[in-house]
Amino acid sequence: MRILLGGALGRMGREVTLAAEAAGLTIAAGVDVAYAGQACVYPVFTSYDQVQADFDVIIDFSRPDSLPELLKLAAENHAAAVLCATGYTDKELAAIDEAAKHTPILRSANMSLGVNVLTELVSMAARTLEGFDIEIVEKHHRMKVDSPSGTAIMLYDAAKQEKGPETEPLYGRYGRTQKRTSGEIGIHAVRGGTVTGEHEVGFYGNGEQILLTHRAENRSLFAQGALKAAAYVLDKPAGLYSMRDVVREMLAD
């Protein structure tokens, strides 16, 4: 498996490099817009349209604005893609859906296997606990730019899929002048310090509570998940996949 790594010199790119080296996997080349002659163990290009390397799968931890060049390069090289960036617009998500008609693409807001097991548990709880109120709280380091996190939205989507289309997100409650409605799911973001990532989904019923929590203690777990995702999607037919597909395959085995 020859990997083309997007965002190669960023924090997550370096984690993937270390994880790939430990697993004996090959990173054929990297892409990083901030590259300015920095030393690296593989060639690094400043954009996807400049890549000159043979590869089988793209793992991208960069930013959404590189998406058009990434999808074009994957299609031209008949390669799979693992999209790990967050903050995609509706237009960009539509472009991913279109590209997945001819390219195997795995997209996830969170590459942690644990978080995606959490997502399965949220679906189960939302389906089973009728009449329970749901609240989502996410915490991240002070440098994170998007809010709420892509993972919080992923958890909300999992609950909404079970609760039905009348469900609506409520982002915080500042200025709220009415009681909670049964169709809302609260989503709250905390930013501060060096918190790697924490997500809690609370189910609040009549006289009882269930709190499902995942805490990321380091970034290496996301790198390991990305490598598992790449191995999963590498030989799949064209289509759009997620880390939940990886988890479900593991559970089936």
Disulfide bonds with the S-S distance in Angstrom:
none
